[in-house]
Amino acid sequence: MRKVPKSLQAIIITFIVGMFVPKIFDLTGIALVDKVLWKILLSLAFNVATIIVGILFSAKLLHGKVEGGKARISIFLLMVIILLCFSSSIIVFFKEVAKTVLIILASLAILAIALLIINYIISIKEKKSNFKETQTRSIDLSKPNASNVKKNTHNGISSTQENIRKTQTTTSEQPKPILERKLKTVYELWQEFDQQKKCLTITNNENPDLRWVKIYKPPYGNGKFYGYIMMQNAKNTVNGEIYFADRPIWSLYAD
């Protein structure tokens, strides 16, 4: 198929049509979008006109550049007129397409937000579960056995206290400042807590991974304490239940 070169006359006409048509006929009401859409449509129309002219050349119906140029301009203008006649239908089409695209984008945005929320909730649950597991493991390690009780009976030191002392010694690399050495339950510490202060900050040396726990409210209706938990190497706190609040392993924490 013979390629028809673009003449100066064709360049001028396509430039004028491409400059004025988008300003006169709106497709979406957005100037920039209309300009892009009309540029695509007009380029498509000119390419179709070029193809048709090439076919006419191949069929020996056109001869020479002049006839080819006039035919291509005529076909291009005819296609532009057809586009303008069907501009209302084109507007409806693009509006429906725009609605569909907006619905798809909104759905994707909602899905992305939902996934982020689910991932955040899962990470919070994993942190709470990890805190409970490490706390349980540290408590289990500090339980006295029969041999330790017999061994320490003569000097009046209980096995639990001995394990606490050992735990404090082994965790000296990350010491926790404690205001008082007497260990109590969280319930006892809350009763002694000055209610005019902002929060009760406590810790226990039985869990080397725990840094501190901040409690702002008294026990809930289920009898459990809830607060903010900060682990040693964590960047953020975890909000949740304070496990083992009824065990005398807690002491005040000093900032």
C-alpha positions in Angstrom: 0.0 0.0 0.0 1.4 3.4 -1.0 2.0 5.8 1.9 0.5 9.2 1.2 2.8 12.0 2.6 1.2 14.8 4.7 1.0 18.0 2.8 1.2 21.6 4.2 -2.5 22.1 3.5 -3.3 19.0 5.5 -1.1 20.2 8.4 -2.8 23.6 8.5 -6.3 22.1 8.3 -5.7 19.5 11.0 -4.1 22.2 13.2 -7.1 24.5 12.9 -9.6 21.8 13.5 -7.7 20.4 16.5 -7.5 23.9 18.0 -11.1 25.0 17.7 -13.1 21.8 18.0 -12.2 21.0 21.6 -13.1 24.6 22.6 -16.5 24.5 20.9 -17.7 20.9 21.7 -17.3 19.7 25.3 -17.2 15.9 25.9 -16.7 15.8 29.7 -16.8 19.4 30.8 -13.1 19.3 31.8 -11.0 21.3 29.4 -7.8 19.3 29.7 -9.6 16.0 29.4 -11.6 17.2 26.4 -8.5 18.4 24.7 -6.8 15.0 25.1 -9.9 13.1 24.0 -10.5 15.3 20.9 -6.8 14.9 20.0 -7.2 11.2 20.1 -10.4 11.2 18.1 -9.0 13.6 15.4 -5.8 11.7 15.1 -7.8 8.5 14.6 -9.9 10.2 12.0 -6.9 11.5 10.1 -5.3 8.0 10.2 -8.5 6.4 8.9 -8.6 9.0 6.1 -4.9 8.2 5.3 -5.7 4.5 5.1 -8.7 5.1 2.9 -6.6 7.2 0.5 -3.9 4.5 0.5 -6.6 2.0 -0.5 -7.8 4.3 -3.3 -4.3 4.7 -4.6 -3.9 0.9 -4.6 -7.2 0.6 -6.5 -5.9 3.1 -9.1 -8.8 5.4 -8.3 -6.5 8.2 -7.3 -3.5 9.5 -9.2 -0.8 12.0 -7.9 -0.2 13.9 -4.7 -2.8 16.6 -5.4 -5.7 14.2 -5.8 -4.5 12.2 -2.8 -4.1 15.3 -0.6 -7.6 16.6 -1.6 -9.2 13.3 -1.0 -7.5 12.8 2.4 -8.6 16.3 3.6 -12.1 15.7 2.3 -12.4 12.4 4.0 -10.9 13.8 7.2 -13.4 16.8 7.3 -16.2 14.3 6.6 -15.2 12.2 9.5 -14.9 15.3 11.8 -18.4 16.3 10.8 -19.6 12.8 11.6 -17.9 13.0 15.0 -19.5 16.3 15.7 -23.0 15.0 14.7 -22.5 12.1 17.1 -20.9 14.2 19.8 -23.9 13.8 22.2 -23.6 10.0 21.9 -19.8 10.3 22.5 -20.4 12.4 25.6 -22.8 9.8 27.0 -20.3 7.1 26.2 -17.4 8.9 27.9 -19.6 9.8 30.9 -20.6 6.1 31.4 -17.0 5.1 31.0 -15.9 7.7 33.5 -18.5 6.5 36.0 -17.3 2.9 35.6 -13.7 4.0 36.0 -14.6 6.0 39.1 -16.4 3.0 40.6 -13.5 0.7 39.9 -11.0 3.2 41.4 -13.2 3.8 44.5 -13.6 0.0 44.9 -9.8 -0.5 44.7 -9.3 2.4 47.2 -11.8 0.9 49.7 -10.2 -2.6 49.2 -6.7 -1.1 49.9 -7.9 0.7 53.0 -9.7 -2.5 54.2 -6.5 -4.5 53.7 -4.4 -2.0 55.6 -6.9 -2.0 58.5 -7.0 -5.8 58.6 -3.2 -5.9 58.5 -3.0 -3.4 61.3 -5.5 -5.4 63.4 -3.6 -8.6 62.8 -0.3 -7.0 63.8 -1.8 -5.7 67.0 -3.2 -9.2 67.8 0.2 -10.7 67.1 1.9 -8.2 69.4 -0.6 -8.9 72.2 -0.2 -12.7 71.7 3.5 -12.3 71.8 3.3 -10.3 75.0 1.1 -12.9 76.6 3.4 -15.8 75.5 6.6 -14.2 76.7 4.9 -13.2 80.0 3.6 -16.8 80.5 7.0 -18.2 79.7 8.8 -15.9 82.1 6.2 -16.7 84.9 6.6 -20.5 84.3 10.3 -20.2 84.5 10.0 -18.5 87.9 7.7 -21.1 89.5 9.5 -22.9 92.4 10.2 -26.6 92.4 10.5 -28.9 95.4 14.3 -29.0 95.4 14.6 -25.3 95.4 12.2 -24.9 98.3 14.2 -27.4 100.4 17.5 -25.8 99.5 16.4 -22.3 100.4 14.3 -23.0 103.5 17.2 -22.7 106.0 18.0 -19.1 105.1 14.3 -18.0 104.9 14.5 -17.1 101.2 11.5 -18.4 99.1 12.2 -20.0 95.7 10.1 -17.4 93.9 12.1 -14.5 95.4 15.4 -16.3 94.6 14.2 -16.7 90.9 13.2 -13.0 90.8 16.7 -12.0 92.1 18.3 -14.3 89.5 16.1 -12.8 86.8 17.0 -9.3 87.8 20.7 -10.2 87.7 20.5 -11.9 84.2 18.6 -8.9 82.8 21.1 -6.3 84.1 22.0 -5.4 80.5 18.5 -3.8 80.2 17.8 -2.6 83.8 14.3 -1.4 84.8 14.2 1.5 87.3 11.9 0.5 90.2 10.6 2.9 92.8 10.0 0.2 95.4 11.2 -3.4 95.7 8.1 -4.9 97.3 6.2 -6.8 94.6 2.4 -6.5 94.6 -0.6 -7.3 92.4 -1.8 -4.7 90.0 -5.0 -4.4 92.1 -3.0 -3.5 95.1 -0.9 -0.9 93.2 -4.0 0.6 91.8 -5.6 1.0 95.3 -2.4 2.7 96.5 -2.3 4.9 93.3 -2.9 8.6 93.6 -6.0 9.0 91.5 -5.1 12.7 90.7 -2.2 11.5 88.6 -2.5 10.8 85.0 -1.7 7.1 85.0 -0.2 4.2 86.9 3.1 3.1 85.4 4.3 -0.3 86.5 6.6 -3.1 85.4 7.8 -6.6 86.4 11.2 -8.1 86.2 9.9 -11.5 85.5 9.5 -10.7 81.8 12.8 -9.4 80.4 11.0 -8.3 77.2 8.6 -5.9 79.1 9.6 -2.3 79.6 6.5 -0.8 81.2 2.7 -0.8 81.4 0.6 2.3 81.7 -2.9 2.0 83.2 -5.3 4.9 83.0 -8.6 3.4 84.2 -9.7 1.0 87.0 -10.6 -2.6 86.3 -13.4 -3.0 83.8 -16.7 -4.8 84.5 -15.0 -8.2 83.8 -12.4 -7.5 86.5 -9.5 -7.1 84.1 -7.1 -4.2 83.7 -6.5 -2.7 80.3 -3.7 -0.3 79.3 -0.7 0.5 77.1 2.2 -2.0 77.0 5.7 -1.1 75.8 8.2 -3.8 75.1 12.0 -3.3 75.3 12.8 -3.1 71.6 9.4 -1.9 70.4 8.8 1.5 68.7 5.1 1.7 69.6 2.9 0.6 72.5 0.3 -2.1 72.3 -3.2 -1.4 73.8 -4.7 -4.4 75.5 -5.3 -6.6 78.5 -2.8 -6.6 81.3 -2.1 -10.3 82.0 -1.3 -11.7 85.4 -2.6 -8.6 87.2 -3.6 -10.8 90.1 -0.1 -12.1 90.7 2.3 -10.3 93.1 5.0 -9.7 90.5 4.5 -6.0 89.8 6.2 -2.8 91.0 6.1 0.8 90.2 8.2 2.0 87.2 10.3 5.2 87.3 10.8 7.1 84.0 
